[in-house]
Amino acid sequence: MLWIPAGLALALVVLPVVGLLARTDYARLPELLTSGASLNALRLSLVTAVLSTVLCVLLGVPLAVVLARSRSRGVRVLRAVVLLPLVLPPVVGGLALLFLLGRNGFLGYLLDVTAGVRIPFTTTAVVIAQTFVAMPFLVVSLEGALRGAGDRYERVAATLGARPWTVFRRVTVPLLLPALGSGAVLSFARALGEFGATITFAGSLEGVTRTLPLEVYNQAEADVDSAVALALLLIVVAVVVIAVARPRALEGRP
Amino acid sequence: MRKLLPAALACVLVASACGTSAGDGTTTLNVFAAASLTEAFGALEKQFEAQHEGVDVRLNLAGSSQLASQINEGAPADVFASANEKNMDKVMDAGGVEGRPQTFATNQLTIAVAPGNPKGVEGFADLAREDLTVVVCAAQVPCGAATEEVERATGVTLAPASEEQDVKAVLNKVRLGEADAGLVYVTDVTSAGDKVDSVDFPESERAINEYPIAALSSAGEPELARQFRDLVLGEVGRKELTRVGFGAP
């Protein structure tokens, strides 16, 4: 009897997309997608989502390893904190970033006074917002994999005389690669669709901070057809990324 | 148990799909109003409910273009009050309006600045100053269209740090201190109290926003819809609207 809830679940995911496809104005599609504003938004989205995925990997892999391997109680509390961006409404996340890095935030004020650097309303702010919301996806999938794998290979490597950094590079990372792949794809997808934290923290300006989701929202105010076309573009990009990065996931092989 | 769960789920889905009729004898009047009307319509809602026993006025407050889309997609709405004529026209073109929409209020732009105006903003031309971080509405929303009109009328071109999606977002950027100045409506500054100050500028006369209201042809309660519209257009409505800073048509 699993097929009834399974069918409902599938319908919930697929039918809205079908609705979108049914409403798309295919005759105007090329014209709508190649407007300057759309192309600027697409370019900005791809660049920022790639950058924030790289940041997620560079910072998230060490964090996941620390969280998975540590036995102290404090670290267990930290694990819950890392999940916060998953449950925070993105707008609240954006506000939190503003209170930290905005002109009146304590770090933002320091940056402004000492270095003359202001983060809000810049592309950097977009990348920070995306990294903030996407990082937990990477950390959670890696941490799960690490716990599943245990640390016996690492201990063996260590008894054979490998230094910690060599163990991390030659044993831990290769073991993690599949989980790293899916975690990175999840993070990229989340960064690509990021809306609330971006518009709150970074604002919305063409070519600087207006990513594809923000442009969709912007277009929806004036021209729903255009918004639908852009949403379709966002879906295509997401599907392509999933297909390229995780071909095995599409074929159902582990 | 295995068979029960999907069945229960289906019931929940069906029930929520048609959950607008109240089963306890009260009549619901769905009023779709622009977000800038939150305060004024909140007061009018209470008055209308006091005058009409058993009537529950439900306010759906959002951006006018979102409301227009919702109405055109068949959302249950009895009255529509829009922040500009364009979005009322969208509903009218789709055949959703009963009779002709009537203008009940006007609104115009002002410059929101931090309390005490620390950056010394004196008029619209000042907003082009390079030392100011200025935030405006995107051209697609009414306040942004008004901003563009003022820019054209004055010949002053702004280089905003951000083009926000609605006027409250602009106001928030000023309140949080991220922006030195923002172009918002007079009514937004009124509702923000002492959190922001405003600098009025004479050129705002060049882009006056008119708010139309109409009863909708799909109204489930056409008579009540007309009465609510008349309340807004009448003396009581005028008083509430003036109190929060709206101009008379």
Interface residues (C-beta under 8 A of the other chain):
Chain A: M1 I4 P5 L8 L98 G102 R103 N104 P120 F121 I199 A202 G203 S204 L205 E206 T209 R210 Y217 N218 Q219 A220 E221 A222 V224
Chain B: R2 K3 L5 P6 L9 G63 S65 Q66 S69 T133 V135 A138 Q140 V141 P160 A161 S162 E163 E164 Q165 A169 K173 L176 G177 E178
